[in-house]
Amino acid sequence: MVRDQSYKFWLPALYAGVAAGIFSTVAQIILWWLFWDELPSILYRDARFAAAIILGEGVLPPPATLDWYVMFIATLLHFGLSIAYAIILSWLIRGIDITNSLIAGGLYGLGLFLMNMYGFVMIFPWFVDTRDWITVTAHIAFGVSAAGVYKVLSRQ
């Protein structure tokens, strides 16, 4: 009897999504801290932008202050998308070596930035304000870290 081996794909892909979601957020916060003097208000603003996808535009108006419900919804959405995006990336890179996987992950992150900030902005126009080099960098960091975590955890 052959055991189901699907966990060798799904579990690493799931962990890759969570890890990349954390890593890219930390990278973005560090870059904001180093180059812009807008913390924590920019974090609260972006959380409101994300939460508005689910809660509606009513959560968008300033001031961008801490709202735990908004942060909770934004976090759920962020990790849900991170996991979904990492599963897709993991499937795409499952048969290639780690070096090429990391390159593909970076390109995938860049593609996610373009899709999110130029495609989805047609539905959620408030995201126009997030089109900047730090957001590009965070998306690339997401792709590279998701690819790296997946490849390390999926080794047999």
Secondary structure, DSSP 8 states (H G I E B T S, - for coil): -----THHHHHHHHHHHHHHHHHHHHHHHHHHHHH-S-TTHHHHHHHHHHHHHHH-GGG-SS-----HHHHHHHHHHHHHHHHHHHHHHHHHHTTS-HHHHHHHHHHHHHHHHHIIIIIGGGTSGGGGGG-SHHHHHHHHHHHHHHHHHHHHHT--
